[in-house]
Amino acid sequence: MAKFEGYKDIYVFVEQKNGNIANVGYELISEARKLVKQIPHMNFEVVGVLLGHHIASKANDVIAHGADKVIVVDHELLENYSTQFYTDALTQVINAFKPDSFLTGATVLGRDLAPRVAARLNAGLTADATKIEMDPEKEDEALLLVTRPTFGGNLFGTIICPDTRPQMATIRPNVFSMDPVDPAHEGEVIVFNPSFDDTEAKVVVKEIIEKVVEGIDITKSDILVGAGRGAEDCLDIVEAVAEELGGAMCASRAVVDDGFADKAIQVGQTGKTVRPSLYIACGISGACQHVAGMEKSDMIIAINRDPQAEIFNIANIGIIGDVKEILPLLKEEIKNVKAA
Ligand SMILES: Cc1cc2nc3c(=O)[nH]c(=O)nc-3n(C[C@H](O)[C@H](O)[C@H](O)COP(=O)(O)OP(=O)(O)OC[C@H]3O[C@@H](n4cnc5c(N)ncnc54)[C@H](O)[C@@H]3O)c2cc1C
């Protein structure tokens, strides 16, 4: 008899707001597809879980992004995020369908929801993971090896949940890539109706005031020019290069701590995780806490005057020199290429 009788498949919480699905749900579905392919003998599927109100029409998008099934929980009490009702609904979904593992984005919502659900189910949860693998040594179960930074990002710990199901994890947005949409991909939509005890509601949403986001969201920018402490006294030229490339400037924590940049553009373990096509690191040493937030960029160009700088270990192209000399040349060259 299998160790965890009845538990099956990898489930992904598909976060949405006002009907707009956050990319992290699709990123996790793409990663879950890779994981199930590693264990064909287990016959696992990828299942998306969509909670909200008037969101049933979004189920096909989730299937087109790779889910084999989508469980839709559509209820007026789920229109806006509520810790209580989302926890109630998700716990009931998990009790009813028995997922072997359950992945959630490490967003503000996911970080609130996943631990509560895990506590209700007495399940293990690994928070803020950066890597998920299938244990190749286990043949009769799908044991996840979930890696996350620890001790201030100086070490990585791999955590297993061998005794309980589902194995739960939250993963930051942009850690995994998103597979292309396949409108021909077919899947099943299952409607689940939870029961709520709304007489016990403790928090009532009276009004939602949308946060006004100022400046550019660096996680959405396809080209980033990162300023480190070595570029603190020439941030104007870093910004100008970013602008010339049609991208945005971001910064290391040193630059933020020194008061030269806003925390909103900090990249790294305690900042944002980014995955642009091009990341130009200017005067950034390459500390592991910074690298954790940008190492998945497609192309990394590093400019640093220290040939031993750690950043060169992960750069595709390294330029040894002074940013104040190189960046103006780079800007001119980009201009010339654009004009040609
Ligand atoms: C718990 C914890 C969380 C953290 N989270 C983050 C995080 O999210 N993001 C993050 O970035 N850091 C984070 N850090 C800090 C991290 O450890 C480093 O201290 C930080 O990334 C260093 O930033 P830096 O590379 O810009 O500065 P420095 O380490 O000071 O490096 C500056 C670099 O610039 C080069 N340089 C100097 N002048 C020039 C010049 N004129 N031309 C070219 N090169 C030059 C130097 O050779 C050097 O390599 C965290 C640390 C801890 C303990």
The ligand as an SDF file (V2000), in Angstrom:
LIG
                    3D

 53 58  0  0  0  0  0  0  0  0999 V2000
   19.8530   39.1910    5.8130 C   0  0  0  0  0  0  0  0  0  0  0  0
   20.4640   39.9930    4.6940 C   0  0  0  0  0  0  0  0  0  0  0  0
   19.6790   40.2900    3.6010 C   0  0  0  0  0  0  0  0  0  0  0  0
   20.2160   41.0340    2.5440 C   0  0  0  0  0  0  0  0  0  0  0  0
   19.4260   41.3130    1.4670 N   0  0  0  0  0  0  0  0  0  0  0  0
   19.9740   41.9490    0.4050 C   0  0  0  0  0  0  0  0  0  0  0  0
   19.1980   42.2290   -0.7700 C   0  0  0  0  0  0  0  0  0  0  0  0
   17.9930   41.9310   -0.8580 O   0  0  0  0  0  0  0  0  0  0  0  0
   19.8150   42.8320   -1.8040 N   0  0  0  0  0  0  0  0  0  0  0  0
   21.1320   43.1940   -1.7990 C   0  0  0  0  0  0  0  0  0  0  0  0
   21.6150   43.7530   -2.7760 O   0  0  0  0  0  0  0  0  0  0  0  0
   21.8700   42.9710   -0.6680 N   0  0  0  0  0  0  0  0  0  0  0  0
   21.3250   42.3870    0.4130 C   0  0  0  0  0  0  0  0  0  0  0  0
   22.0790   42.1940    1.5250 N   0  0  0  0  0  0  0  0  0  0  0  0
   23.4080   42.8620    1.6060 C   0  0  0  0  0  0  0  0  0  0  0  0
   24.4940   42.1010    0.8800 C   0  0  0  0  0  0  0  0  0  0  0  0
   25.0780   41.1570    1.7620 O   0  0  0  0  0  0  0  0  0  0  0  0
   25.5980   43.0720    0.4030 C   0  0  0  0  0  0  0  0  0  0  0  0
   26.0760   43.7790    1.5040 O   0  0  0  0  0  0  0  0  0  0  0  0
   25.1260   44.0560   -0.6560 C   0  0  0  0  0  0  0  0  0  0  0  0
   24.4900   43.3640   -1.7150 O   0  0  0  0  0  0  0  0  0  0  0  0
   26.3330   44.8030   -1.2030 C   0  0  0  0  0  0  0  0  0  0  0  0
   25.9150   45.7400   -2.1440 O   0  0  0  0  0  0  0  0  0  0  0  0
   26.9340   46.2390   -3.2530 P   0  0  0  0  0  0  0  0  0  0  0  0
   27.4500   45.0730   -4.0110 O   0  0  0  0  0  0  0  0  0  0  0  0
   26.2540   47.3060   -4.0010 O   0  0  0  0  0  0  0  0  0  0  0  0
   28.0760   46.9450   -2.4000 O   0  0  0  0  0  0  0  0  0  0  0  0
   29.5350   46.4870   -2.0270 P   0  0  0  0  0  0  0  0  0  0  0  0
   29.5740   45.1460   -1.4350 O   0  0  0  0  0  0  0  0  0  0  0  0
   30.1170   47.6100   -1.2220 O   0  0  0  0  0  0  0  0  0  0  0  0
   30.2940   46.3870   -3.4290 O   0  0  0  0  0  0  0  0  0  0  0  0
   30.5640   47.4580   -4.2570 C   0  0  0  0  0  0  0  0  0  0  0  0
   31.2710   46.9120   -5.4900 C   0  0  0  0  0  0  0  0  0  0  0  0
   31.5090   47.9550   -6.3800 O   0  0  0  0  0  0  0  0  0  0  0  0
   32.8140   47.8650   -6.9040 C   0  0  0  0  0  0  0  0  0  0  0  0
   33.2090   49.2240   -7.2450 N   0  0  0  0  0  0  0  0  0  0  0  0
   33.4600   50.2600   -6.3790 C   0  0  0  0  0  0  0  0  0  0  0  0
   33.7160   51.3940   -7.0690 N   0  0  0  0  0  0  0  0  0  0  0  0
   33.6050   51.0560   -8.3780 C   0  0  0  0  0  0  0  0  0  0  0  0
   33.7710   51.7940   -9.5790 C   0  0  0  0  0  0  0  0  0  0  0  0
   34.0340   53.1230   -9.5670 N   0  0  0  0  0  0  0  0  0  0  0  0
   33.6200   51.1430  -10.7530 N   0  0  0  0  0  0  0  0  0  0  0  0
   33.3520   49.8150  -10.7720 C   0  0  0  0  0  0  0  0  0  0  0  0
   33.1910   49.0590   -9.6720 N   0  0  0  0  0  0  0  0  0  0  0  0
   33.3170   49.6960   -8.4980 C   0  0  0  0  0  0  0  0  0  0  0  0
   33.6380   47.2280   -5.8350 C   0  0  0  0  0  0  0  0  0  0  0  0
   34.7490   46.5400   -6.3920 O   0  0  0  0  0  0  0  0  0  0  0  0
   32.6370   46.2740   -5.2040 C   0  0  0  0  0  0  0  0  0  0  0  0
   32.6850   44.9840   -5.8150 O   0  0  0  0  0  0  0  0  0  0  0  0
   21.5700   41.4650    2.5880 C   0  0  0  0  0  0  0  0  0  0  0  0
   22.3530   41.1200    3.6800 C   0  0  0  0  0  0  0  0  0  0  0  0
   21.8230   40.4030    4.7290 C   0  0  0  0  0  0  0  0  0  0  0  0
   22.6920   40.0400    5.8990 C   0  0  0  0  0  0  0  0  0  0  0  0
  1  2  1  0
  2  3  1  0
  2 52  2  0
  3  4  2  0
  4  5  1  0
  4 50  1  0
  5  6  2  0
  6  7  1  0
  6 13  1  0
  7  8  2  0
  7  9  1  0
  9 10  1  0
 10 11  2  0
 10 12  1  0
 12 13  2  0
 13 14  1  0
 14 15  1  0
 14 50  1  0
 15 16  1  0
 16 17  1  0
 16 18  1  0
 18 19  1  0
 18 20  1  0
 20 21  1  0
 20 22  1  0
 22 23  1  0
 23 24  1  0
 24 25  2  0
 24 26  1  0
 24 27  1  0
 27 28  1  0
 28 29  2  0
 28 30  1  0
 28 31  1  0
 31 32  1  0
 32 33  1  0
 33 34  1  0
 33 48  1  0
 34 35  1  0
 35 36  1  0
 35 46  1  0
 36 37  1  0
 36 45  1  0
 37 38  2  0
 38 39  1  0
 39 40  1  0
 39 45  2  0
 40 41  1  0
 40 42  2  0
 42 43  1  0
 43 44  2  0
 44 45  1  0
 46 47  1  0
 46 48  1  0
 48 49  1  0
 50 51  2  0
 51 52  1  0
 52 53  1  0
M  END
$$$$
